[in-house]
Amino acid sequence: MNIKPFEARKLQDSQFQELYDLECSVHEEIFPNDQPITFKLWKDLLLHQNPLYTVHRWLAVSDRKERILGYGRLSYPNENSPMFESMKNTADFNILVKEDERRKGVGKSLLTQITAKSDSLNRSKLQSVINHESGKAFCDHFECTVASKRSVNRLYLEDVNWKRMREWVELGKIKAPYVKVETFEVVPKDVIDEFCMAYTLTENQAPDYETGDYQALRVTPESRRHDEKMYKERGYVWTTKIVKEENGSISGLTEIFYNPEIPNMVEQELTGVLPEYRDRGLGKWLKSSMAFYVKTNYPSIEFIQTGNAKNNETMNAINKRMGFKHVCDQYLIKLESNLIKEKLKNNK
């Protein structure tokens, strides 16, 4: 087996197909009933260069026919990113290994290369989002810290109690009569500064980041405009709903991502209400309003998918009443390069 660095744009057609098949097979292990991502969308995502991040990639290939056995990725915010200062010693990583090649040293060899590269960049902390139990066991071996225990949840539209959703909308109007809900795909210029501050605050207040073991997102007007352009180029429709107080202040938000290449699913990301505006049903109002939006605008959608920290009691309670169901566990983990190297040394 050999570990080879590579640039995505230089892959041969056969390697693109092998790598696509690998990613689809791992996804199928976690979500066996899902339609696979289309080859076109997958390839577009792989080839896209994000100027805010620097990415390094490796393939684990067999000695003879150079069949792909696994894939490794290291990425980190560069000096163009608002995350640069807060993540100077941290990088994200991902490792995928074919099911029949696991426990043969493929993942360990990829991690060795990833760790060596991160060390050369003075990034001693590696973090990742793990959905696969074998991936969690692999990280446990290297004494990972679990920054947050999460779950991936899905709301199938055929199961939604739409009468309850309408009641939540009406209740929001009663409890916060001067609040308005606004919907947009591009943040309006006149509110983008306040929106980015509200987004960053809301994101950082999520239970996932309260220990400080996993780095939360920081958004600026420049990075938001960059991300809006990037997602549009990738074919995504990024829809946000905000609630605004009588004085015009943004008090909460929710967002979804839709791509025609994935016609049966909408991904719901951040939903939150700033602390000083809570206990008026704004979270329920936002979530139910967005559910109606999905039903009206995307009739082919089968389910809305989201992820939540297991200790996020308020949001989990809302999701449960909406009808969201657990699909799989998810972990935000962090590894220390010194522990990785010690384990690798002892396992030789």
Secondary structure as GFF3:
##gff-version 3
##sequence-region A 1 348
A	DSSP	beta_strand	2	5	.	.	.	ID=ss1
A	DSSP	three_ten_helix	8	10	.	.	.	ID=ss2
A	DSSP	alpha_helix	13	30	.	.	.	ID=ss3
A	DSSP	alpha_helix	39	47	.	.	.	ID=ss4
A	DSSP	beta_strand	53	61	.	.	.	ID=ss5
A	DSSP	beta_strand	68	77	.	.	.	ID=ss6
A	DSSP	three_ten_helix	85	87	.	.	.	ID=ss7
A	DSSP	beta_strand	90	97	.	.	.	ID=ss8
A	DSSP	three_ten_helix	99	101	.	.	.	ID=ss9
A	DSSP	alpha_helix	106	120	.	.	.	ID=ss10
A	DSSP	beta_strand	125	130	.	.	.	ID=ss11
A	DSSP	alpha_helix	133	141	.	.	.	ID=ss12
A	DSSP	beta_strand	145	156	.	.	.	ID=ss13
A	DSSP	three_ten_helix	157	159	.	.	.	ID=ss14
A	DSSP	alpha_helix	162	175	.	.	.	ID=ss15
A	DSSP	beta_strand	180	184	.	.	.	ID=ss16
A	DSSP	three_ten_helix	189	191	.	.	.	ID=ss17
A	DSSP	alpha_helix	192	204	.	.	.	ID=ss18
A	DSSP	three_ten_helix	207	209	.	.	.	ID=ss19
A	DSSP	alpha_helix	221	233	.	.	.	ID=ss20
A	DSSP	beta_strand	237	244	.	.	.	ID=ss21
A	DSSP	beta_strand	250	258	.	.	.	ID=ss22
A	DSSP	beta_strand	265	273	.	.	.	ID=ss23
A	DSSP	three_ten_helix	275	277	.	.	.	ID=ss24
A	DSSP	alpha_helix	282	297	.	.	.	ID=ss25
A	DSSP	beta_strand	303	309	.	.	.	ID=ss26
A	DSSP	alpha_helix	313	322	.	.	.	ID=ss27
A	DSSP	beta_strand	325	336	.	.	.	ID=ss28
A	DSSP	alpha_helix	337	346	.	.	.	ID=ss29
###
